Amino acid sequence: MNERSAVPFAEAWRLWLKVGCLGFGGPAGQIALMHRLVVDEKKWIDEPRYLHALNFCMLLPGPEAQQLATYVGWMLHGTRGGLVAGILFVLPGALVVLALSVLYAGYAQVPVVQAAFFGLKAAVLALVAEALWRIARRALKSSTHYAIAAAGFAAIYFFQVPFPWIVVSAGAVGYGLARLRPGLLGVGTSIPPPAIRVDVPHTIKTATLWLAMWLVPVAAITAVLGVDHVFSAIARFFSVMAVVTFGGAYAVLSYVAQQAVDVYGWLTPREMIDGLALAETTPGPLILVNQFVGFLAAFRGATGVDPWLAGIFGAVLTIYVTFAPSFLWIFVGAPYVELLRGRPRLDGALGAISAAVVGVILNLSLWFALHTVFGVVRTIEAPVGLRFDWPAIATVDLVALSLCVAASLALLRFRIGMPATLLGSAAAGVAYYLVA
């Protein structure tokens, strides 16, 4: 099937707008939504091509769901299809998060608003746990995958191994096992991919164009304002993040939380969780929490500029440098990845990386749980480089713990939808404030 000629562009445009407006539930929910619409209902591409594209996007740094939309759009209609899919996937949620960031900066200290966020944090923890469950079910196909996931968690939680090293190591292990013991990873016989033409000069032009679109504005802002200005810091930080944070949104959040809270001091751990709550309650990629971080950083740190205008510019700048690299990765890499589709060793490497990502997301889930349920979290250091967070048990917040359990049961046991769970958790937080 030649998707680029068989699918009307106007119909694809409407579908991507629909995904952008209805894409609640973080990357796991958005990937499932796209699968239902593109594979099951429209049948524009088949299951193996969708999963192959998904594994490639999970290998890339940055938001895997948005990159997957861009990849599928590219498969259907080339560069213009990828641009429309990637932009519409982000735009509706970005506008909503920007508006919520403005409201948060102005009214976060109002007690009833704080109470609502108290309830939302419990639901966010439940949503992260649900996403972990969904991704684990898809990625962990054998005992070897479980072992890789456990090793990934131990490496990042106990030894702070940089995520890129975890990705490289998992990919190498998966590639080696697929070559020597393919049965351990469940790698089967591959189907030869259809022929596709790769134009190397076009690839070079595409890479040059997108590198310039991404990095020239960053260099210009730094040159004009200086390296110490908050706008320069935002541009550089989120540009670096776009390169080094592999494994999708949940893996990215571990890095953003650590740097934005501990290194730059742009916001507190509680505010970081509030930002995630905002991103979870809106459509679009979960990584839009970066926009919230960029808004607060500029709102509080820009001197000589109206704070509201500074916050809006900081949010727009954050969105730009976060998502521009995603188009670079897809438009440059996708043609070559299509050539590799169906090769067992590559499938083994990508599958191992997906398993390692499960361990990293478990680390993020634990980080949010500790900072949501406990009032005090200490850092424990031990010999041989061991270093990890441990809560002060006496500071447990039983109300927060109860709300987390209730939200988890609502999502996982009773299959209540995400919007209803978030609304109910916020209402429970307000009710507790009014009573207590």
Phi, psi and omega in degrees: 000131177264094187298326187294334179259341186273334184259120178298135183296321180297323179292320177295320178302315180294323180294318181292327174295321178297316178298318180297327181274335185249004187280064176276166170093014178073185185300324181297314179293322181290321177296320178294320179298313179297321178299315181297317184284313189275321185266308187283312186272305183280331182058040179285326172224162182266173184300312181300319180293321179296314181292324177296316177297320180296315179298320177297316182292329176289338176284334185282156168287148176102190187283111188291328182292316178295321178293325177295318176299317179297318180298312181295319176300321177294318179299326184277319188219025176070208186298316182295324177294319178295319179297312181297315181296313182294319182288313181292334176296328186263321195302310182301314180293324180297319178296319180292315181296323177299314179298318179292327177295319177299314179295322180295315181297328183271332190229011183296335182275355176291128187306318182292328176292318177299321179296319178297319178291329175301317177290322180297324181300321178297318179292324179299316178300319178295321179294319178297319178297320178296318178298319177301317180296315181296313182293321179297320179298325181279324190268330186264096186256352182206169178297330177295319177297320177298319179296320178295319178298317179296319179295321178297318178297312181299320182296316185275327184278316185267333185237001178052040176294129180304140185301320178304324179292325177295318179297312182298316181296316180296318179299319179294318179295316180297319179297315181295318179293322178296332179278319188264318183224069186300333180296333181293334181253001181069027179278125183251198179287136183265154174260127181303132180288156177294154180294140178218141183271131178245124182252103184297314177302321178295322178299316180297317179297318180297315180297318180297315181299310185286329173298317179294316180298327181280309193267334180299314176299323178297314179296321181294316179297317180294320181293321184281316187263342182095156187291337184270352180291148183296326178295320177295319179296318178298313182299316181289314184299310183285339171290317176296318179303321181295342182262322191258349184263096179270159171097010174088187191299315184293326175289322179300320184298329177300315181291315181297315180300316181296312185285312184293326182273307189275325186266306184273335181067028181289331180202172182265165176304321180296319179293327177297320178291323175300317179298319177295323177298318177298315182294326180290332184274358182243159174287170178096176184295144180297335182292356173297349171302332175302322180299319177298316179297314179298322179297309182295322179300314181285322180301322183266335191251347182279127180257146178075011181227144175305127186301327181290317176294321178298317180297317180296316179295320177299321179292316180295318178299318179298314180299317184297307185285343176284319189258338179303318179297332181299321177293325176299309183301316185287310186292333177274317189270332188303316180301323181284326177294324176299326177295331184268359184298136177089008180265123188302320184292320176294319177300320178296318179295314181294322178295321178293321178296318178300322178294318178297324178298326177301318178296323179292320179292326174299320176299316178296317179301318180293321179300313179294321181297315181298317184278350177266319189266335184245143179282330182230129176234122183255156175261122180260130177241139182221171178301172179055033173079009181286129181205124184204163178274143178217133185278155168278107189303325182294344182265015181299137177261102186294329178292314178299319179297318180295318178296322177298315180296317180296317180294321179297317178296320180299318183282312191269324184268314186260359175057034175286138185296160182298313180302317180294321179294316178297315180297317179295321179294318177297317179296322178295321177297317179294318180299318178297320178297316182294325181281315188272000000 
